[in-house]
């Protein structure tokens, strides 16, 4: 087994606030040792490239996709017959398996080219390796006609077949486990796939405690309110397994967010931001910044949250949404750029500021929807009903566009935002019964789905909004029940705690 320790250009930036991050430049210290964890992935490639291949897979397990693509290409440069290097590139090109949005055509074409490369020299590969190549090919198979979910499920099925044929291959088991989580239906409240994945990963982690993928995937697998406590040990350990990977530093904050550990989340994300910026992973830095802001706001640390907001323009200037760098895809960076200003206004009930937000067009309409959602709520609360109606119409249009594109998950999230926004407009127009009916529907529909990994939580949980509406209607007992229900799913949310009179 190869212990991964090679010299890397890592940086620890000591900065007074997030606002300073964009102005910082990486300063190379005395070549600190790269730490990515311990991985061994047997191949039929030239034995001389085994350490390079293991490092590439370790990067892949921590979703450091830009670095893993470069590392697999270095393997190919040393051994042009290594079909599994093309497999690694193809899986890296797919990027974060937990990202719900459809991949771009350009990204899919690049991935399929890597699959083609693997198949072209596949005669040099073993039967086991051909199983891996076949599996990853399912992610790109006829993507012009097959929808993404069909292909994701086909990949998970192919990985299951590989595990059945190669029961001693722990790497196959690990990749199969994350494919189960990635292919889990977002409306399945039994969490069948996730529990099956956890049952695979936990025994493996006991045997390979320094494996980055196992700890990482346990966190993703249990990134759901009823399961989050199961991920605590992995969340506390993953950052120390692979501290050279920005995503390994950020990922524990998923669990910390789920259980309301705000200080720990901020600390994790600040560390992640520093490493991400030192490696040029701007999308990853933005993603971590969104999580950090959410946590700061839950602690009432508005000055720290404002520092993040002030740093966003500088990061936006350096951001290339089409670049594959770290774990966060370009869409996650675009999401953060829209979410951070919206969170800043909505979490503080700064309605005039919310109404003044300006949406920015992107390739990801659901990110524009967040701004329209904030505008709609802000406008309704400040009695600018014409602006509220216009924003609500924009939400309806975006929801239709997402549905037409086959983006079912995001279409439903925008539909929930549309219901919530319309409910507040109805209340502003003194249609109390209609307002409550719509808000209850929004809460029920939000309860039936799950948040995507791209976000620490909804901009304004629908059930919490229902509590606010009942408070405005002077129905405190009913409002308290809704706030308490919100806290079951979103522990330690400051606004819900304030609603029940339990502010720290």
C-alpha positions, 0 to 999 in steps of 0.5 A: 500500500502506498502512503501518499506523501509528495511535495506540494505547493500549499498555502495557509493564508492568515487574513483578517476577514473574507473580504481580504481573500480575493486580494491575496496571492499564494505564497509558497512556504517551505514545500509542505508535505501533501497529505491526501490519505492512504489509497491503493488501487491495483491496476495492470498498468506499468508498476512504475506508475502505481504511486502516481495512480494511487495519488490520482485516485486519492485526489478523485476520492476527495473530489479534487477533479482538476488535480485528478485529471492532471494526475491521470494524464501524468500517468498516461504520459508515463504509460500510454497503455494504461486504460484505467487512467482514461477511466479516472479522467472520465469519472473526474470529468463527471465531477461531483456526483452529488450535483443534481443539475444536468451536465453541460454538453461540453462536459459530457463530450469531454467525458465520453472522449475519455471513455473512448480512450479507455475502450480504444486501448482496453485490450491491455486492461484486465476483466476487472478494469473493463468492468470499471470502464463499462460502468463509467461509460454509462454516465455518458451513454447516448447522453443526447437522448437518455436523461441524466437520472437514467444514466446515473442509475445505470452507472450504479447498477454497473458498479453493483455488477462489478462488486458482485464479480469482484467481491474482494475489490474494496475500491469497487465497493467504495465507488459503488457506495457513493453511486448508491447515494448519488442515485437515491431518489430525493423524495425517498424518506426511507433513505434505503440507498443511503443506508445500504451505502453506509452499511458498505462504508462503515466496515471498510472504514474500520479496516482503512481509517485513513482512506479519504473516500470512505470518510468523505462518502460517509458524510455524503451518505448521511447528509440528511436530518434523520441520519446526520448523527451517523456522520459525526465521526467521519466529519471529525476525522476527514479533514485530518485525513486529507488536509491538502484537499480543500474539499476535505476541509469543507466537507465536515461542515455538511454534518456540522450544518445538519446538527447545528454546530455553527462554530465548527462549520465556520472554522472548517469552511475558513480553512477550506477557503484558504486552500481552495484559493491557493490552488485556484479553485474559486468555485470551491472557495465560493461554495465554502463561503456560502456555508460559512455565511449561513453558519455566521448568520445562525450565530448572529455574527453579522459582521463576519457574514458581511465580510463574506458578502464584501469579498464576493465581487473580488472572487466573482472577478476570478471565477470561471464557471466552465473550469473544472478545478475542485469538488465544486462544479461551476454551477456551485460557484454560480449558486453561491454568487446568487445565494450569498446576497439573498441569504444576507437579506432574508436571514436578517429580514432586511426587506428593502435590501431584498427587494433591491437585489438584481438577478443575474442571468446564468446557465443555471436558472435555479440560481436566478430564481433565488434572487427573484424569490428574495425580491418577491419576499422583500417587495411583499413585506414593503408593500411594493406589490407590483414588484412582488408580482413581477418577481413571482411571474419570473419564478413561474417562468423559471420553473417552467423552463426547468421542467422543460429541460428535465431538471425535475429537482430544481423545478420543484425547488423553484415551485416551492419558492413560487408558492411561498412568494405568492403566499406572502403576496396574498397576505399583503393583499389581505387574502389570509385564507389563500395565503395560508393554504399556499404556505402550507402547501409549500411547507408540505412539498418542501418536507417531501424533498431534500436539500441539494448538497450545493446549499447549506439550507433553504434561503427561507424554510417554507415551514419557518415562513409558515410560522412567520405568517401565523405570527403575523396573524396573531396565532402564536401557538400554531406559529410555535408548532411550525417553528419547532417542526422547522428545528427538527429538520434544521437544528439551531436555526436562529430565526426559528429559535427566535420564534419560540423565544429561545434565542441564545 
